[in-house]
Amino acid sequence: MHLVLVEPEIPQNTGNVARTCVMTGTKLHLVEPLGFSLSEKEVRRSGLDYWQYLDLEVHSSFQEIKEKYTPARFVYFSTRGRSYYHQIDYSSDDFLVFGSETKGLDQAILDRAEITLRIPMVDQIPRSLNLGNSVALVLYEALRQQGFPGMK
């Protein structure tokens, strides 16, 4: 699996996502600009001693990752998604794409997305789940469907 964070802003969230990626054998892709430096102690502290095991790629733009990994399937997550995250069959080669904490994914990216999914939430509160929680929820569903490969 591949996990993509487009322009993440909060180092602690990225650190938590990185730890989830390490513990699930998932490659993490970060798309610049980042709201922090990867050398910041907050990111490393959130990743604890797992950071050295992280399979990480940093991309200068979303277009760069799309071109590098053509024809991979990219699955996008947004509050504007058309279906729920559990309503598709995930593949081990999928790229799960999440936007920044404050803006989500740009509309230009969503306009070209073939698959846009959402996580159900109450609509009375104008907030979303924390990015790290959203990533973990979706990633574990994708891995569950595949029988948790490489995990015990």
TIVEX-449886 format. One record per residue: residue number from 1; residue in three letters; x, y, z of N, C-alpha, C in turn. Coordinates in steps of 0.02 Angstrom, whole numbers, plus 50000, padded with zeros to 5 digits. Atoms other than C-alpha are relative to their C-alpha. Layout:
<recs>
<rec n="NUM" res="ALA" n_u="X" n_v="Y" n_w="Z" ca_u="X" ca_v="Y" ca_w="Z" c_u="X" c_v="Y" c_w="Z"/>
...
</recs>
This chain:
<recs>
<rec n="1" res="MET" n_u="50042" n_v="49941" n_w="50000" ca_u="50000" ca_v="50000" ca_w="50000" c_u="50045" c_v="50062" c_w="50000"/>
<rec n="2" res="HIS" n_u="49967" n_v="49935" n_w="50001" ca_u="50048" ca_v="50180" ca_w="49975" c_u="49953" c_v="50050" c_w="50033"/>
<rec n="3" res="LEU" n_u="50038" n_v="49949" n_w="49967" ca_u="49990" ca_v="50324" ca_w="50084" c_u="50029" c_v="50068" c_w="49978"/>
<rec n="4" res="VAL" n_u="49978" n_v="49934" n_w="50025" ca_u="49998" ca_v="50502" ca_w="50014" c_u="49969" c_v="50055" c_w="50042"/>
<rec n="5" res="LEU" n_u="50024" n_v="49940" n_w="49966" ca_u="49986" ca_v="50661" ca_w="50117" c_u="50019" c_v="50059" c_w="49956"/>
<rec n="6" res="VAL" n_u="49989" n_v="49942" n_w="50043" ca_u="49965" ca_v="50814" ca_w="50007" c_u="50003" c_v="50063" c_w="50044"/>
<rec n="7" res="GLU" n_u="49988" n_v="49938" n_w="49963" ca_u="50037" ca_v="50970" ca_w="50089" c_u="49980" c_v="49997" c_w="50073"/>
<rec n="8" res="PRO" n_u="50017" n_v="50003" n_w="49928" ca_u="50025" ca_v="50913" ca_w="50271" c_u="50029" c_v="50061" c_w="50036"/>
<rec n="9" res="GLU" n_u="49982" n_v="49938" n_w="49965" ca_u="50037" ca_v="51056" ca_w="50395" c_u="50025" c_v="49989" c_w="50072"/>
<rec n="10" res="ILE" n_u="49987" n_v="50009" n_w="49929" ca_u="50053" ca_v="50983" ca_w="50570" c_u="50049" c_v="49942" c_w="50010"/>
<rec n="11" res="PRO" n_u="49949" n_v="50053" n_w="49995" ca_u="50212" ca_v="50886" ca_w="50612" c_u="49979" c_v="49940" c_w="50042"/>
<rec n="12" res="GLN" n_u="50022" n_v="50056" n_w="49958" ca_u="50131" ca_v="50782" ca_w="50749" c_u="49955" c_v="49952" c_w="49961"/>
<rec n="13" res="ASN" n_u="50043" n_v="50043" n_w="50041" ca_u="49999" ca_v="50718" ca_w="50628" c_u="50041" c_v="49958" c_w="49951"/>
<rec n="14" res="THR" n_u="49958" n_v="50037" n_w="50047" ca_u="50130" ca_v="50671" ca_w="50500" c_u="50041" c_v="49947" c_w="50037"/>
<rec n="15" res="GLY" n_u="49963" n_v="50049" n_w="49960" ca_u="50231" ca_v="50585" ca_w="50636" c_u="49956" c_v="49940" c_w="50018"/>
<rec n="16" res="ASN" n_u="50046" n_v="50055" n_w="49984" ca_u="50079" ca_v="50483" ca_w="50689" c_u="49984" c_v="49958" c_w="49939"/>
<rec n="17" res="VAL" n_u="50012" n_v="50037" n_w="50062" ca_u="50041" ca_v="50437" ca_w="50509" c_u="50062" c_v="49959" c_w="49982"/>
<rec n="18" res="ALA" n_u="49938" n_v="50036" n_w="50015" ca_u="50224" ca_v="50388" ca_w="50485" c_u="50006" c_v="49937" c_w="50043"/>
<rec n="19" res="ARG" n_u="49998" n_v="50058" n_w="49956" ca_u="50215" ca_v="50272" ca_w="50635" c_u="49951" c_v="49946" c_w="49977"/>
<rec n="20" res="THR" n_u="50049" n_v="50047" n_w="50026" ca_u="50057" ca_v="50192" ca_w="50566" c_u="50027" c_v="49966" c_w="49937"/>
<rec n="21" res="CYS" n_u="49971" n_v="50028" n_w="50061" ca_u="50145" ca_v="50168" ca_w="50399" c_u="50054" c_v="49948" c_w="50016"/>
<rec n="22" res="VAL" n_u="49947" n_v="50047" n_w="49980" ca_u="50295" ca_v="50085" ca_w="50482" c_u="49969" c_v="49935" c_w="50026"/>
<rec n="23" res="MET" n_u="50029" n_v="50059" n_w="49967" ca_u="50186" ca_v="49967" ca_w="50584" c_u="49956" c_v="49959" c_w="49954"/>
<rec n="24" res="THR" n_u="50041" n_v="50037" n_w="50048" ca_u="50085" ca_v="49915" ca_w="50431" c_u="50038" c_v="49983" c_w="49936"/>
<rec n="25" res="GLY" n_u="49962" n_v="50013" n_w="50060" ca_u="50225" ca_v="49905" ca_w="50302" c_u="49977" c_v="50041" c_w="49940"/>
<rec n="26" res="THR" n_u="50028" n_v="49957" n_w="50052" ca_u="50150" ca_v="50049" ca_w="50203" c_u="50050" c_v="50055" c_w="49983"/>
<rec n="27" res="LYS" n_u="49956" n_v="49946" n_w="50022" ca_u="50253" ca_v="50172" ca_w="50101" c_u="49965" c_v="50067" c_w="50008"/>
<rec n="28" res="LEU" n_u="50027" n_v="49933" n_w="49991" ca_u="50226" ca_v="50355" ca_w="50145" c_u="50029" c_v="50047" c_w="49948"/>
<rec n="29" res="HIS" n_u="49980" n_v="49949" n_w="50048" ca_u="50230" ca_v="50490" ca_w="50012" c_u="49976" c_v="50067" c_w="50026"/>
<rec n="30" res="LEU" n_u="50018" n_v="49932" n_w="49979" ca_u="50233" ca_v="50673" ca_w="50064" c_u="50007" c_v="50045" c_w="49939"/>
<rec n="31" res="VAL" n_u="50000" n_v="49953" n_w="50056" ca_u="50189" ca_v="50806" ca_w="49936" c_u="50010" c_v="50070" c_w="50027"/>
<rec n="32" res="GLU" n_u="49984" n_v="49932" n_w="49979" ca_u="50267" ca_v="50977" ca_w="49959" c_u="49952" c_v="50051" c_w="49970"/>
<rec n="33" res="PRO" n_u="49961" n_v="49977" n_w="49943" ca_u="50253" ca_v="51109" ca_w="50017" c_u="49974" c_v="49970" c_w="50066"/>
<rec n="34" res="LEU" n_u="50016" n_v="50025" n_w="49934" ca_u="50257" ca_v="51041" ca_w="50194" c_u="49995" c_v="50060" c_w="50047"/>
<rec n="35" res="GLY" n_u="50008" n_v="49946" n_w="49951" ca_u="50203" ca_v="51150" ca_w="50340" c_u="50053" c_v="49997" c_w="50054"/>
<rec n="36" res="PHE" n_u="49949" n_v="50011" n_w="49949" ca_u="50360" ca_v="51098" ca_w="50435" c_u="50061" c_v="49971" c_w="49965"/>
<rec n="37" res="SER" n_u="49939" n_v="50033" n_w="50024" ca_u="50536" ca_v="51033" ca_w="50413" c_u="50000" c_v="49928" c_w="50023"/>
<rec n="38" res="LEU" n_u="49997" n_v="50070" n_w="49980" ca_u="50562" ca_v="50846" ca_w="50415" c_u="50052" c_v="49989" c_w="50055"/>
<rec n="39" res="SER" n_u="49950" n_v="50008" n_w="49947" ca_u="50707" ca_v="50874" ca_w="50533" c_u="49975" c_v="50026" c_w="50067"/>
<rec n="40" res="GLU" n_u="50027" n_v="49974" n_w="49938" ca_u="50596" ca_v="50955" ca_w="50664" c_u="49992" c_v="49945" c_w="50051"/>
<rec n="41" res="LYS" n_u="50003" n_v="50051" n_w="49948" ca_u="50603" ca_v="50864" ca_w="50830" c_u="49928" c_v="49977" c_w="50013"/>
<rec n="42" res="GLU" n_u="50069" n_v="50021" n_w="49989" ca_u="50412" ca_v="50861" ca_w="50839" c_u="49981" c_v="49940" c_w="49956"/>
<rec n="43" res="VAL" n_u="50015" n_v="50056" n_w="50045" ca_u="50401" ca_v="50747" ca_w="50687" c_u="50035" c_v="49937" c_w="50025"/>
<rec n="44" res="ARG" n_u="49961" n_v="50058" n_w="49977" ca_u="50538" ca_v="50633" ca_w="50751" c_u="49973" c_v="49974" c_w="50066"/>
<rec n="45" res="ARG" n_u="50028" n_v="50023" n_w="49937" ca_u="50462" ca_v="50629" ca_w="50924" c_u="49935" c_v="49963" c_w="49989"/>
<rec n="46" res="SER" n_u="50063" n_v="50035" n_w="50015" ca_u="50292" ca_v="50581" ca_w="50853" c_u="50014" c_v="49932" c_w="49969"/>
<rec n="47" res="GLY" n_u="49981" n_v="50064" n_w="50030" ca_u="50378" ca_v="50444" ca_w="50753" c_u="50040" c_v="49957" c_w="50047"/>
<rec n="48" res="LEU" n_u="49959" n_v="50034" n_w="49950" ca_u="50479" ca_v="50395" ca_w="50906" c_u="50059" c_v="49964" c_w="49966"/>
<rec n="49" res="ASP" n_u="49943" n_v="50037" n_w="50029" ca_u="50609" ca_v="50262" ca_w="50864" c_u="49981" c_v="49963" c_w="49936"/>
<rec n="50" res="TYR" n_u="50022" n_v="50033" n_w="50061" ca_u="50509" ca_v="50205" ca_w="50712" c_u="50023" c_v="50038" c_w="49937"/>
<rec n="51" res="TRP" n_u="49987" n_v="49958" n_w="50059" ca_u="50563" ca_v="50349" ca_w="50598" c_u="50053" c_v="49970" c_w="49955"/>
<rec n="52" res="GLN" n_u="49946" n_v="50029" n_w="50041" ca_u="50720" ca_v="50258" ca_w="50540" c_u="49975" c_v="49942" c_w="49957"/>
<rec n="53" res="TYR" n_u="50028" n_v="50056" n_w="50039" ca_u="50611" ca_v="50115" ca_w="50475" c_u="49949" c_v="50022" c_w="49948"/>
<rec n="54" res="LEU" n_u="50051" n_v="49974" n_w="50045" ca_u="50495" ca_v="50227" ca_w="50375" c_u="50023" c_v="49998" c_w="49928"/>
<rec n="55" res="ASP" n_u="49988" n_v="49999" n_w="50073" ca_u="50488" ca_v="50198" ca_w="50187" c_u="49967" c_v="50064" c_w="49976"/>
<rec n="56" res="LEU" n_u="50025" n_v="49932" n_w="50013" ca_u="50470" ca_v="50381" ca_w="50137" c_u="50025" c_v="50026" c_w="49933"/>
<rec n="57" res="GLU" n_u="49982" n_v="49962" n_w="50060" ca_u="50468" ca_v="50477" ca_w="49974" c_u="49969" c_v="50068" c_w="50006"/>
<rec n="58" res="VAL" n_u="50026" n_v="49932" n_w="50000" ca_u="50449" ca_v="50665" ca_w="49963" c_u="49997" c_v="50023" c_w="49927"/>
<rec n="59" res="HIS" n_u="50012" n_v="49977" n_w="50069" ca_u="50378" ca_v="50740" ca_w="49803" c_u="49990" c_v="50075" c_w="49999"/>
<rec n="60" res="SER" n_u="50005" n_v="49927" n_w="50004" ca_u="50388" ca_v="50921" ca_w="49747" c_u="49930" c_v="50024" c_w="49980"/>
<rec n="61" res="SER" n_u="50068" n_v="49982" n_w="50019" ca_u="50210" ca_v="50918" ca_w="49679" c_u="49958" c_v="49936" c_w="49994"/>
<rec n="62" res="PHE" n_u="50044" n_v="50058" n_w="50009" ca_u="50059" ca_v="50806" ca_w="49663" c_u="50007" c_v="49973" c_w="49929"/>
<rec n="63" res="GLN" n_u="49990" n_v="50021" n_w="50069" ca_u="50085" ca_v="50802" ca_w="49475" c_u="50060" c_v="49953" c_w="49994"/>
<rec n="64" res="GLU" n_u="49940" n_v="50042" n_w="50002" ca_u="50258" ca_v="50728" ca_w="49505" c_u="49986" c_v="49928" c_w="50020"/>
<rec n="65" res="ILE" n_u="50015" n_v="50068" n_w="49977" ca_u="50192" ca_v="50579" ca_w="49602" c_u="49954" c_v="49965" c_w="49951"/>
<rec n="66" res="LYS" n_u="50046" n_v="50030" n_w="50049" ca_u="50052" ca_v="50550" ca_w="49476" c_u="50039" c_v="49976" c_w="49938"/>
<rec n="67" res="GLU" n_u="49960" n_v="50019" n_w="50059" ca_u="50178" ca_v="50547" ca_w="49332" c_u="50047" c_v="49942" c_w="50016"/>
<rec n="68" res="LYS" n_u="49952" n_v="50053" n_w="49981" ca_u="50303" ca_v="50438" ca_w="49425" c_u="49966" c_v="49932" c_w="50007"/>
<rec n="69" res="TYR" n_u="50034" n_v="50063" n_w="49985" ca_u="50173" ca_v="50307" ca_w="49470" c_u="49942" c_v="49985" c_w="49953"/>
<rec n="70" res="THR" n_u="50050" n_v="50018" n_w="50050" ca_u="50067" ca_v="50301" ca_w="49313" c_u="50012" c_v="49928" c_w="49980"/>
<rec n="71" res="PRO" n_u="50072" n_v="49992" n_w="49997" ca_u="49959" ca_v="50194" ca_w="49292" c_u="49968" c_v="49977" c_w="50065"/>
<rec n="72" res="ALA" n_u="50027" n_v="50022" n_w="49935" ca_u="49933" ca_v="50160" ca_w="49478" c_u="49931" c_v="50031" c_w="50013"/>
<rec n="73" res="ARG" n_u="50066" n_v="49974" n_w="49981" ca_u="49760" ca_v="50183" ca_w="49553" c_u="50007" c_v="50044" c_w="50061"/>
<rec n="74" res="PHE" n_u="50000" n_v="49953" n_w="49945" ca_u="49742" ca_v="50335" ca_w="49663" c_u="49929" c_v="50005" c_w="50027"/>
<rec n="75" res="VAL" n_u="50065" n_v="49997" n_w="49966" ca_u="49599" ca_v="50335" ca_w="49789" c_u="50003" c_v="50061" c_w="50046"/>
<rec n="76" res="TYR" n_u="49999" n_v="49936" n_w="49966" ca_u="49556" ca_v="50506" ca_w="49860" c_u="49949" c_v="50000" c_w="50057"/>
<rec n="77" res="PHE" n_u="50044" n_v="49996" n_w="49942" ca_u="49478" ca_v="50546" ca_w="50029" c_u="49984" c_v="50073" c_w="50015"/>
<rec n="78" res="SER" n_u="50023" n_v="49931" n_w="49991" ca_u="49374" ca_v="50701" ca_w="50058" c_u="49930" c_v="49998" c_w="50031"/>
<rec n="79" res="THR" n_u="50069" n_v="49994" n_w="49974" ca_u="49219" ca_v="50758" ca_w="50151" c_u="49951" c_v="50007" c_w="49942"/>
<rec n="80" res="ARG" n_u="50042" n_v="49995" n_w="50059" ca_u="49152" ca_v="50784" ca_w="49974" c_u="49998" c_v="49935" c_w="49960"/>
<rec n="81" res="GLY" n_u="50000" n_v="50065" n_w="50034" ca_u="49175" ca_v="50600" ca_w="49930" c_u="49930" c_v="49976" c_w="49983"/>
<rec n="82" res="ARG" n_u="50065" n_v="50024" n_w="50024" ca_u="49036" ca_v="50514" ca_w="49836" c_u="49977" c_v="49936" c_w="50034"/>
<rec n="83" res="SER" n_u="50016" n_v="50064" n_w="49967" ca_u="49044" ca_v="50345" ca_w="49924" c_u="50040" c_v="49995" c_w="50065"/>
<rec n="84" res="TYR" n_u="49964" n_v="50010" n_w="49937" ca_u="49103" ca_v="50281" ca_w="50092" c_u="50063" c_v="49958" c_w="49989"/>
<rec n="85" res="TYR" n_u="49933" n_v="50031" n_w="50005" ca_u="49281" ca_v="50218" ca_w="50120" c_u="49998" c_v="49924" c_w="49998"/>
<rec n="86" res="HIS" n_u="50002" n_v="50074" n_w="49998" ca_u="49227" ca_v="50037" ca_w="50147" c_u="49962" c_v="49970" c_w="49940"/>
<rec n="87" res="GLN" n_u="50042" n_v="50024" n_w="50055" ca_u="49125" ca_v="50024" ca_w="49986" c_u="50039" c_v="49984" c_w="49936"/>
<rec n="88" res="ILE" n_u="49961" n_v="50021" n_w="50058" ca_u="49269" ca_v="49981" ca_w="49868" c_u="50045" c_v="49942" c_w="50021"/>
<rec n="89" res="ASP" n_u="49950" n_v="50052" n_w="49989" ca_u="49390" ca_v="49837" ca_w="49850" c_u="50069" c_v="50031" c_w="49990"/>
<rec n="90" res="TYR" n_u="49933" n_v="49971" n_w="50004" ca_u="49566" ca_v="49896" ca_w="49888" c_u="50050" c_v="49949" c_w="49973"/>
<rec n="91" res="SER" n_u="49946" n_v="50040" n_w="50026" ca_u="49722" ca_v="49831" ca_w="49803" c_u="50064" c_v="50018" c_w="50038"/>
<rec n="92" res="SER" n_u="49937" n_v="49988" n_w="49965" ca_u="49896" ca_v="49815" ca_w="49878" c_u="50042" c_v="50054" c_w="49967"/>
<rec n="93" res="ASP" n_u="49962" n_v="49949" n_w="50036" ca_u="49960" ca_v="49937" ca_w="49747" c_u="49966" c_v="50069" c_w="50000"/>
<rec n="94" res="ASP" n_u="50037" n_v="49937" n_w="50000" ca_u="49833" ca_v="50075" ca_w="49783" c_u="50039" c_v="50056" c_w="50036"/>
<rec n="95" res="PHE" n_u="49974" n_v="49940" n_w="49967" ca_u="49885" ca_v="50252" ca_w="49830" c_u="49941" c_v="50033" c_w="50034"/>
<rec n="96" res="LEU" n_u="50054" n_v="49970" n_w="49961" ca_u="49773" ca_v="50319" ca_w="49968" c_u="50021" c_v="50073" c_w="50013"/>
<rec n="97" res="VAL" n_u="49980" n_v="49930" n_w="50002" ca_u="49774" ca_v="50509" ca_w="49954" c_u="49958" c_v="50042" c_w="50048"/>
<rec n="98" res="PHE" n_u="50032" n_v="49957" n_w="49951" ca_u="49734" ca_v="50630" ca_w="50096" c_u="50028" c_v="50071" c_w="49993"/>
<rec n="99" res="GLY" n_u="49979" n_v="49931" n_w="50005" ca_u="49741" ca_v="50820" ca_w="50096" c_u="50025" c_v="50027" c_w="50066"/>
<rec n="100" res="SER" n_u="49974" n_v="49967" n_w="49940" ca_u="49805" ca_v="50945" ca_w="50222" c_u="49946" c_v="50004" c_w="50054"/>
<rec n="101" res="GLU" n_u="50045" n_v="49999" n_w="49942" ca_u="49729" ca_v="50963" ca_w="50394" c_u="49948" c_v="50056" c_w="49995"/>
<rec n="102" res="THR" n_u="50047" n_v="49944" n_w="50000" ca_u="49648" ca_v="51133" ca_w="50363" c_u="49962" c_v="50009" c_w="49934"/>
<rec n="103" res="LYS" n_u="50031" n_v="49989" n_w="50065" ca_u="49607" ca_v="51129" ca_w="50176" c_u="49975" c_v="49937" c_w="49966"/>
<rec n="104" res="GLY" n_u="50016" n_v="50061" n_w="50036" ca_u="49589" ca_v="50948" ca_w="50128" c_u="50035" c_v="50000" c_w="49933"/>
<rec n="105" res="LEU" n_u="49972" n_v="50003" n_w="50067" ca_u="49623" ca_v="50910" ca_w="49945" c_u="49974" c_v="50058" c_w="49958"/>
<rec n="106" res="ASP" n_u="50021" n_v="49946" n_w="50044" ca_u="49619" ca_v="51051" ca_w="49818" c_u="49946" c_v="49975" c_w="49952"/>
<rec n="107" res="GLN" n_u="50054" n_v="50018" n_w="50046" ca_u="49465" ca_v="51053" ca_w="49708" c_u="50028" c_v="49978" c_w="49932"/>
<rec n="108" res="ALA" n_u="49970" n_v="50020" n_w="50064" ca_u="49578" ca_v="51041" ca_w="49554" c_u="50021" c_v="49927" c_w="50000"/>
<rec n="109" res="ILE" n_u="49982" n_v="50071" n_w="49994" ca_u="49642" ca_v="50872" ca_w="49617" c_u="49937" c_v="49958" c_w="50000"/>
<rec n="110" res="LEU" n_u="50062" n_v="50038" n_w="49995" ca_u="49467" ca_v="50812" ca_w="49660" c_u="49962" c_v="49998" c_w="49933"/>
<rec n="111" res="ASP" n_u="50034" n_v="49998" n_w="50065" ca_u="49400" ca_v="50865" ca_w="49489" c_u="50026" c_v="49946" c_w="49953"/>
<rec n="112" res="ARG" n_u="49970" n_v="50051" n_w="50043" ca_u="49519" ca_v="50740" ca_w="49407" c_u="49999" c_v="49930" c_w="50032"/>
<rec n="113" res="ALA" n_u="50000" n_v="50063" n_w="49964" ca_u="49492" ca_v="50602" ca_w="49535" c_u="49948" c_v="49952" c_w="49973"/>
<rec n="114" res="GLU" n_u="50048" n_v="50051" n_w="50022" ca_u="49412" ca_v="50441" ca_w="49476" c_u="49961" c_v="49972" c_w="50059"/>
<rec n="115" res="ILE" n_u="50032" n_v="50029" n_w="49940" ca_u="49376" ca_v="50377" ca_w="49652" c_u="50011" c_v="50048" c_w="50058"/>
<rec n="116" res="THR" n_u="49998" n_v="49956" n_w="49942" ca_u="49334" ca_v="50497" ca_w="49793" c_u="49954" c_v="49971" c_w="50054"/>
<rec n="117" res="LEU" n_u="50037" n_v="50032" n_w="49946" ca_u="49280" ca_v="50422" ca_w="49959" c_u="49998" c_v="50045" c_w="50061"/>
<rec n="118" res="ARG" n_u="50007" n_v="49961" n_w="49938" ca_u="49224" ca_v="50490" ca_w="50126" c_u="49993" c_v="49953" c_w="50059"/>
<rec n="119" res="ILE" n_u="50011" n_v="50034" n_w="49936" ca_u="49219" ca_v="50436" ca_w="50307" c_u="49936" c_v="50029" c_w="50029"/>
<rec n="120" res="PRO" n_u="50062" n_v="49972" n_w="49973" ca_u="49045" ca_v="50451" ca_w="50382" c_u="50011" c_v="50035" c_w="50067"/>
<rec n="121" res="MET" n_u="49996" n_v="49960" n_w="49939" ca_u="49029" ca_v="50584" ca_w="50517" c_u="49933" c_v="50036" c_w="50008"/>
<rec n="122" res="VAL" n_u="50061" n_v="49961" n_w="49990" ca_u="48886" ca_v="50679" ca_w="50596" c_u="50008" c_v="50067" c_w="49964"/>
<rec n="123" res="ASP" n_u="49995" n_v="49938" n_w="50039" ca_u="48844" ca_v="50835" ca_w="50497" c_u="49985" c_v="50062" c_w="50041"/>
<rec n="124" res="GLN" n_u="50016" n_v="49942" n_w="49958" ca_u="48799" ca_v="50947" ca_w="50644" c_u="50062" c_v="50039" c_w="50021"/>
<rec n="125" res="ILE" n_u="49938" n_v="49969" n_w="49978" ca_u="48982" ca_v="50986" ca_w="50680" c_u="50044" c_v="50014" c_w="49940"/>
<rec n="126" res="PRO" n_u="49962" n_v="49982" n_w="50060" ca_u="49083" ca_v="51080" ca_w="50549" c_u="50075" c_v="49984" c_w="50006"/>
<rec n="127" res="ARG" n_u="49931" n_v="50022" n_w="49993" ca_u="49243" ca_v="50984" ca_w="50584" c_u="50006" c_v="49929" c_w="49971"/>
<rec n="128" res="SER" n_u="49987" n_v="50068" n_w="50024" ca_u="49324" ca_v="50823" ca_w="50523" c_u="50041" c_v="49963" c_w="50052"/>
<rec n="129" res="LEU" n_u="49956" n_v="50040" n_w="49958" ca_u="49415" ca_v="50681" ca_w="50607" c_u="50072" c_v="50024" c_w="49992"/>
<rec n="130" res="ASN" n_u="49928" n_v="49986" n_w="50004" ca_u="49599" ca_v="50706" ca_w="50645" c_u="50030" c_v="49960" c_w="49942"/>
<rec n="131" res="LEU" n_u="49969" n_v="50032" n_w="50058" ca_u="49708" ca_v="50664" ca_w="50495" c_u="50029" c_v="49931" c_w="50017"/>
<rec n="132" res="GLY" n_u="49971" n_v="50064" n_w="49980" ca_u="49801" ca_v="50526" ca_w="50587" c_u="49947" c_v="49947" c_w="50011"/>
<rec n="133" res="ASN" n_u="50055" n_v="50048" n_w="49989" ca_u="49638" ca_v="50444" ca_w="50640" c_u="49968" c_v="49979" c_w="49934"/>
<rec n="134" res="SER" n_u="50030" n_v="50015" n_w="50065" ca_u="49567" ca_v="50456" ca_w="50464" c_u="50043" c_v="49951" c_w="49961"/>
<rec n="135" res="VAL" n_u="49953" n_v="50043" n_w="50036" ca_u="49722" ca_v="50378" ca_w="50388" c_u="49998" c_v="49929" c_w="50029"/>
<rec n="136" res="ALA" n_u="49999" n_v="50066" n_w="49968" ca_u="49725" ca_v="50235" ca_w="50515" c_u="49936" c_v="49961" c_w="49984"/>
<rec n="137" res="LEU" n_u="50064" n_v="50032" n_w="50013" ca_u="49540" ca_v="50197" ca_w="50491" c_u="49997" c_v="49972" c_w="49929"/>
<rec n="138" res="VAL" n_u="50003" n_v="50021" n_w="50070" ca_u="49551" ca_v="50189" ca_w="50301" c_u="50053" c_v="49948" c_w="49985"/>
<rec n="139" res="LEU" n_u="49945" n_v="50047" n_w="50014" ca_u="49720" ca_v="50101" ca_w="50294" c_u="49985" c_v="49931" c_w="50028"/>
<rec n="140" res="TYR" n_u="50015" n_v="50066" n_w="49971" ca_u="49665" ca_v="49963" ca_w="50412" c_u="49942" c_v="49966" c_w="49965"/>
<rec n="141" res="GLU" n_u="50053" n_v="50032" n_w="50040" ca_u="49507" ca_v="49934" ca_w="50311" c_u="50030" c_v="49971" c_w="49937"/>
<rec n="142" res="ALA" n_u="49968" n_v="50024" n_w="50062" ca_u="49612" ca_v="49918" ca_w="50153" c_u="50041" c_v="49937" c_w="50015"/>
<rec n="143" res="LEU" n_u="49959" n_v="50058" n_w="49982" ca_u="49732" ca_v="49798" ca_w="50240" c_u="49957" c_v="49941" c_w="50023"/>
<rec n="144" res="ARG" n_u="50046" n_v="50054" n_w="49979" ca_u="49588" ca_v="49699" ca_w="50319" c_u="49975" c_v="49963" c_w="49940"/>
<rec n="145" res="GLN" n_u="50026" n_v="50032" n_w="50061" ca_u="49518" ca_v="49667" ca_w="50146" c_u="50052" c_v="49954" c_w="49968"/>
<rec n="146" res="GLN" n_u="49947" n_v="50040" n_w="50029" ca_u="49686" ca_v="49595" ca_w="50096" c_u="50027" c_v="49947" c_w="50048"/>
<rec n="147" res="GLY" n_u="49979" n_v="50051" n_w="49950" ca_u="49703" ca_v="49485" ca_w="50251" c_u="50061" c_v="50022" c_w="50040"/>
<rec n="148" res="PHE" n_u="49944" n_v="49973" n_w="49962" ca_u="49830" ca_v="49599" ca_w="50337" c_u="50067" c_v="49970" c_w="49978"/>
<rec n="149" res="PRO" n_u="49939" n_v="50030" n_w="50026" ca_u="49978" ca_v="49549" ca_w="50226" c_u="50063" c_v="50021" c_w="50039"/>
<rec n="150" res="GLY" n_u="49938" n_v="49986" n_w="49965" ca_u="50144" ca_v="49535" ca_w="50317" c_u="49993" c_v="50020" c_w="50072"/>
<rec n="151" res="MET" n_u="50012" n_v="49980" n_w="49931" ca_u="50064" ca_v="49570" ca_w="50485" c_u="49978" c_v="49939" c_w="50039"/>
<rec n="152" res="LYS" n_u="50022" n_v="50056" n_w="49959" ca_u="50033" ca_v="49453" ca_w="50630" c_u="49953" c_v="50024" c_w="50054"/>
</recs>
